[in-house]
């Protein structure tokens, strides 16, 4: 069930939730969420239903039975955004308008 554990983490981060946030929403411990994401164990059927509602995905998506292009695109954009922000910080491009515009764009993406 490696795909399930990866998808729980990916969809959680895509929704801007921490493990603690998800634990609160599902009335579970942070350790339980962590174990799901590590693949140590998985949520029971009832919890899985609630998890899908919170993460706004279908069971097919959370199990990886349907490829979710939205998730793939988001993860690529997120990685690109983080990389661009690091480049901007490294270059200390605060006064360069073009790089500032990119920093703003990617900053907004990270805060979705």
N, CA and C of each residue as an Amber inpcrd file, in Angstrom:
protein
   336
   0.8200000  -1.2060000   0.0000000   0.0000000   0.0000000   0.0000000
   0.8580000   1.2620000   0.0000000   2.0160000   1.1620000  -0.6440000
   2.9000000   2.3220000  -0.6760000   2.2230000   3.5220000  -1.3250000
   1.4540000   3.2780000  -2.3580000   0.7750000   4.3740000  -3.0560000
  -0.1860000   5.0980000  -2.1120000  -0.8950000   4.3500000  -1.2650000
  -1.8190000   4.9620000  -0.3160000  -1.0690000   5.8940000   0.6300000
   0.0160000   5.4250000   1.2040000   0.7520000   6.2550000   2.1630000
   1.3070000   7.5120000   1.4930000   1.8470000   7.3560000   0.3040000
   2.3540000   8.5230000  -0.4340000   1.2260000   9.5080000  -0.7470000
   0.0950000   8.9790000  -1.1580000  -1.0220000   9.8480000  -1.5330000
  -1.6130000  10.5790000  -0.3310000  -1.6740000   9.9260000   0.8170000
  -2.1690000  10.6160000   2.0060000  -1.2920000  11.8420000   2.2660000
   0.0080000  11.6360000   2.2520000   0.9330000  12.7520000   2.4990000
   0.8120000  13.8170000   1.4070000   0.8070000  13.3970000   0.1600000
   0.7620000  14.3540000  -0.9460000  -0.5270000  15.1740000  -0.9480000
  -1.6600000  14.5060000  -0.7590000  -2.9280000  15.2430000  -0.7430000
  -3.0240000  16.1380000   0.4940000  -2.4830000  15.6760000   1.6220000
  -2.4870000  16.5050000   2.8320000  -1.6950000  17.7920000   2.5960000
  -0.4940000  17.6470000   2.0620000   0.3280000  18.8400000   1.8250000
  -0.2810000  19.7080000   0.7300000  -0.9010000  19.0830000  -0.2430000
  -1.5550000  19.8370000  -1.3080000  -2.6680000  20.7180000  -0.7490000
  -3.3180000  20.2520000   0.2820000  -4.3970000  21.0250000   0.9150000
  -3.8650000  21.9800000   1.9850000  -2.5540000  22.0230000   2.1570000
  -1.9560000  22.9510000   3.1150000  -2.1360000  22.5430000   4.5650000
  -2.2830000  21.2480000   4.8120000  -2.4900000  20.7650000   6.1720000
  -1.2170000  20.1240000   6.7170000  -0.9730000  20.3270000   7.9900000
   0.1030000  19.6050000   8.6670000  -0.4600000  18.2840000   9.1640000
   0.4190000  17.4040000   9.6110000  -0.0630000  16.1570000  10.2080000
  -0.9280000  16.4630000  11.4270000  -0.5370000  17.4740000  12.2060000
  -1.3140000  17.8490000  13.3900000  -2.7030000  18.3440000  12.9960000
  -2.7790000  19.1480000  11.9250000  -4.0820000  19.6310000  11.4480000
  -4.9870000  18.4550000  11.0850000  -4.4330000  17.5290000  10.3140000
  -5.2190000  16.3830000   9.8720000  -5.6440000  15.5230000  11.0610000
  -4.7590000  15.3620000  12.0180000  -5.0830000  14.5850000  13.2130000
  -6.2690000  15.1980000  13.9510000  -6.2820000  16.5010000  14.0710000
  -7.3860000  17.1830000  14.7480000  -8.6840000  16.9850000  13.9760000
  -8.6280000  17.1740000  12.6680000  -9.8310000  17.0540000  11.8430000
 -10.4240000  15.6390000  11.8610000  -9.5610000  14.6440000  12.0130000
 -10.0210000  13.2490000  11.9790000 -10.1410000  12.6370000  13.3740000
  -9.8520000  13.4220000  14.4110000  -9.9030000  12.9300000  15.7930000
  -8.9810000  11.7200000  15.9700000  -7.7740000  11.8530000  15.4380000
  -6.7510000  10.8160000  15.5460000  -5.4910000  11.4570000  16.1100000
  -4.5190000  10.6570000  16.4430000  -3.2510000  11.1830000  16.9460000
  -2.3320000  11.5310000  15.7700000  -1.3820000  12.4040000  16.0430000
  -0.3820000  12.7360000  15.0270000   0.3980000  11.4740000  14.6630000
   0.6280000  10.6260000  15.6580000   1.3270000   9.3690000  15.4010000
   0.5860000   8.4820000  14.4130000  -0.7370000   8.4640000  14.5070000
  -1.5320000   7.6650000  13.5610000  -1.3480000   8.1910000  12.1420000
  -1.4150000   9.5200000  12.0010000  -1.2370000  10.1280000  10.6670000
   0.1570000   9.8030000  10.1410000   1.1500000   9.9560000  10.9980000
   2.5320000   9.6630000  10.6120000   2.6780000   8.2080000  10.1690000
   2.0640000   7.2980000  10.9020000   2.1490000   5.8720000  10.5370000
   1.4720000   5.5830000   9.2090000   0.3560000   6.2690000   8.9260000
  -0.2870000   6.0990000   7.6140000   0.6490000   6.5540000   6.5150000
   1.2900000   7.7030000   6.7360000   2.1560000   8.2720000   5.7010000
   3.4470000   7.4790000   5.5250000   3.8870000   6.7940000   6.5570000
   5.0660000   5.9310000   6.4520000   4.7110000   4.5520000   5.9000000
   3.4230000   4.2440000   5.8800000   2.9850000   2.9390000   5.3970000
   3.0500000   1.8620000   6.4650000   3.2570000   2.2700000   7.7120000
   3.3020000   1.3100000   8.8160000   1.9480000   0.6490000   9.0100000
   0.8980000   1.4390000   8.9100000  -0.4610000   0.9150000   8.9100000
  -1.3340000   1.8410000   8.0840000  -2.6020000   1.5130000   7.9540000
  -3.5030000   2.3440000   7.1450000  -4.8040000   2.6120000   7.8920000
  -5.4840000   3.6610000   7.4640000  -6.7450000   3.9860000   8.1290000
  -7.8030000   2.9080000   7.8760000  -8.6910000   2.7400000   8.8740000
  -9.7940000   1.8060000   8.6670000 -10.7890000   2.4160000   7.6740000
 -11.7600000   1.6270000   7.2730000 -12.6940000   2.0400000   6.2220000
 -13.4550000   3.3150000   6.5930000 -13.9370000   3.3850000   7.8250000
 -14.6860000   4.5740000   8.2420000 -13.7950000   5.8160000   8.2530000
 -12.5830000   5.6490000   8.7470000 -11.6500000   6.7730000   8.7830000
 -11.2500000   7.1760000   7.3690000 -11.0950000   6.1930000   6.5040000
 -10.7480000   6.4810000   5.1170000 -11.8160000   7.3450000   4.4530000
 -13.0740000   7.0510000   4.7580000 -14.1700000   7.8580000   4.2090000
 -14.0500000   9.3070000   4.6880000 -13.7970000   9.5050000   5.9690000
 -13.6300000  10.8530000   6.5120000 -12.3820000  11.5220000   5.9350000
 -11.3070000  10.7610000   5.7890000 -10.0660000  11.2740000   5.2260000
 -10.2970000  11.8030000   3.8140000 -11.0280000  11.0570000   3.0190000
 -11.3300000  11.4910000   1.6440000 -12.1400000  12.7860000   1.6440000
 -13.0970000  12.8990000   2.5710000 -13.8910000  14.1350000   2.6570000
 -13.0090000  15.3190000   3.0210000 -12.1530000  15.1460000   4.0180000
 -11.2770000  16.2350000   4.4690000 -10.3090000  16.6460000   3.3630000
  -9.7450000  15.6700000   2.6700000  -8.7510000  15.9630000   1.6270000
  -9.3900000  16.2750000   0.2750000 -10.7240000  16.1350000   0.2010000
 -11.4710000  16.4340000  -1.0180000 -10.9920000  15.5960000  -2.2020000
 -10.8950000  14.2870000  -1.9510000 -10.4980000  13.3370000  -2.9900000
 -11.4320000  12.1330000  -2.9280000 -11.4040000  11.3430000  -3.9610000
 -12.1800000  10.1060000  -3.9960000 -11.3240000   8.9550000  -3.4540000
 -11.9670000   7.8750000  -3.0400000 -11.1790000   6.6980000  -2.6370000
 -10.2520000   6.2190000  -3.7640000 -10.7220000   6.2900000  -4.9920000
  -9.8680000   5.8950000  -6.1170000  -8.6000000   6.7330000  -6.1760000
  -8.7380000   8.0220000  -5.9340000  -7.5670000   8.9000000  -5.9710000
  -6.6230000   8.6120000  -4.8070000  -7.1700000   8.4280000  -3.6090000
  -6.3090000   8.2240000  -2.4370000  -5.5600000   6.8910000  -2.5330000
  -6.1960000   5.8800000  -3.1420000  -5.5260000   4.5980000  -3.3320000
  -4.6140000   4.5960000  -4.5610000  -4.7190000   5.6310000  -5.3760000
  -3.8790000   5.6930000  -6.5670000  -4.4210000   4.8660000  -7.7140000
  -5.7080000   4.5320000  -7.6470000  -6.3050000   3.7660000  -8.7270000
  -6.5620000   4.6310000  -9.9350000  -6.7780000   5.9170000  -9.7240000
  -6.9050000   6.8960000 -10.8030000  -5.7220000   7.8370000 -10.6960000
  -5.0590000   8.0510000 -11.7900000  -3.9920000   9.0400000 -11.7630000
  -4.6210000  10.4160000 -11.6660000  -4.1850000  11.1720000 -10.7290000
  -4.7040000  12.5190000 -10.5450000  -3.7130000  13.5120000 -11.1460000
  -4.0340000  14.0050000 -12.3150000  -3.1560000  14.9650000 -12.9610000
  -3.0180000  16.2290000 -12.1170000  -4.0780000  16.5710000 -11.3900000
  -4.0160000  17.7440000 -10.5180000  -2.8930000  17.5880000  -9.4950000
  -2.7780000  16.4140000  -8.8990000  -1.7370000  16.1750000  -7.9050000
  -0.3560000  16.2230000  -8.5440000  -0.2020000  15.5710000  -9.6690000
   1.0850000  15.5710000 -10.3550000   1.4960000  16.9950000 -10.7080000
   0.5920000  17.7560000 -11.3070000   0.8860000  19.1350000 -11.6860000
   1.2340000  19.9810000 -10.4690000   0.4680000  19.7980000  -9.3940000
   0.7100000  20.5770000  -8.1790000   2.0970000  20.2810000  -7.6100000
   2.4680000  19.0170000  -7.5350000   3.7610000  18.6610000  -6.9630000
   4.9060000  19.2100000  -7.8110000   4.7500000  19.1920000  -9.1280000
   5.7760000  19.7660000 -10.0100000   5.8800000  21.2630000  -9.7840000
   4.7330000  21.9530000  -9.7350000   4.7340000  23.3980000  -9.5150000
   5.2950000  23.7520000  -8.1470000   4.9510000  22.9720000  -7.1440000
   5.4420000  23.2280000  -5.7990000   6.9530000  23.0900000  -5.7440000
   7.4690000  22.0510000  -6.3470000   8.9140000  21.8590000  -6.3750000
   9.5920000  23.0040000  -7.1220000   9.0300000  23.4070000  -8.2650000
   9.5930000  24.5250000  -9.0240000   9.5340000  25.8120000  -8.2190000
   8.4400000  26.0290000  -7.5020000   8.2880000  27.2410000  -6.7030000
   9.3290000  27.2860000  -5.5970000   9.5260000  26.1780000  -4.9090000
  10.5110000  26.1440000  -3.8340000  11.9130000  26.3980000  -4.3790000
  12.2080000  25.7970000  -5.5180000  13.5100000  25.9970000  -6.1290000
  13.7120000  27.4580000  -6.5060000  12.7090000  28.0740000  -7.1310000
  12.8160000  29.4680000  -7.5450000  12.9800000  30.3910000  -6.3400000
  12.2530000  30.1380000  -5.2900000  12.3720000  30.9760000  -4.0950000
  13.7740000  30.8610000  -3.5070000  14.3230000  29.6620000  -3.4930000
  15.6900000  29.4960000  -2.9870000  16.7010000  30.2460000  -3.8540000
  16.5240000  30.1980000  -5.1700000  17.4150000  30.9410000  -6.0710000
  17.3250000  32.4360000  -5.7900000  16.1200000  32.9160000  -5.6390000
  15.9150000  34.3460000  -5.3850000  16.5640000  34.7380000  -4.0610000
  16.3740000  33.9450000  -3.0290000  16.9930000  34.2520000  -1.7400000
  18.5090000  34.2370000  -1.8480000  19.0210000  33.2440000  -2.5470000
  20.4710000  33.1000000  -2.6940000  21.0700000  34.2810000  -3.4400000
  20.3750000  34.7660000  -4.4420000  20.8860000  35.8650000  -5.2580000
  20.5810000  37.2250000  -4.6430000  19.7950000  37.2320000  -3.5790000
  19.4140000  38.4870000  -2.9200000  18.9070000  39.4950000  -3.9450000
  17.9130000  39.0310000  -4.6930000  17.4060000  39.8070000  -5.8200000
  16.2370000  40.6960000  -5.4280000  16.2570000  41.2160000  -4.2190000
  15.1280000  42.0180000  -3.7430000  14.8150000  43.2080000  -4.6330000
  15.8040000  43.7710000  -5.2960000  15.5720000  44.9710000  -6.1010000
  15.3190000  44.6920000  -7.5730000  15.4570000  43.4700000  -7.9870000
  15.2260000  43.1230000  -9.3870000  13.7410000  42.8380000  -9.5690000
  13.0720000  43.6850000 -10.3150000  11.6110000  43.5990000 -10.4630000
  11.1460000  42.2750000 -11.0700000  11.8720000  41.7490000 -12.0400000
  11.4730000  40.4960000 -12.6730000  11.5170000  39.3540000 -11.6600000
  12.6020000  39.2600000 -10.9090000  12.7210000  38.2010000  -9.9330000
  11.7350000  38.3960000  -8.7750000  11.4610000  39.6440000  -8.4210000
  10.4610000  39.9020000  -7.3830000   9.0930000  39.4030000  -7.8390000
   8.7710000  39.6150000  -9.1160000   7.4910000  39.1550000  -9.6400000
   7.3980000  37.6330000  -9.5610000   8.4840000  36.9430000  -9.9110000
   8.4920000  35.4870000  -9.7910000   8.3640000  35.0520000  -8.3360000
   9.0410000  35.7270000  -7.4440000   8.9580000  35.3910000  -6.0220000
   7.5250000  35.5420000  -5.5350000   6.8500000  36.6060000  -5.9500000
   5.4540000  36.8150000  -5.5560000   4.5680000  35.7000000  -6.1080000
   4.7740000  35.3750000  -7.3850000   3.9690000  34.3260000  -8.0290000
   4.1280000  32.9890000  -7.3190000   5.3640000  32.6060000  -7.0740000
   5.6000000  31.3140000  -6.4580000   5.2580000  31.3280000  -4.9690000
   5.3950000  32.4650000  -4.3300000   4.9740000  32.5840000  -2.9340000
   3.4920000  32.3550000  -2.7910000   2.7000000  32.9030000  -3.7270000
   1.2510000  32.7020000  -3.6990000   0.9130000  31.2380000  -3.9050000
   1.6390000  30.5700000  -4.8010000   1.4120000  29.1460000  -5.0520000
   1.6400000  28.3490000  -3.7770000   2.6820000  28.6700000  -3.0400000
   2.9820000  27.9350000  -1.8110000   1.9540000  28.1680000  -0.7270000
   1.2660000  29.3030000  -0.7680000   0.2970000  29.6370000   0.2750000
  -1.1260000  29.2150000  -0.0590000  -1.3380000  28.4780000  -1.1390000
  -2.6960000  28.0610000  -1.5330000  -3.3250000  27.2090000  -0.4730000
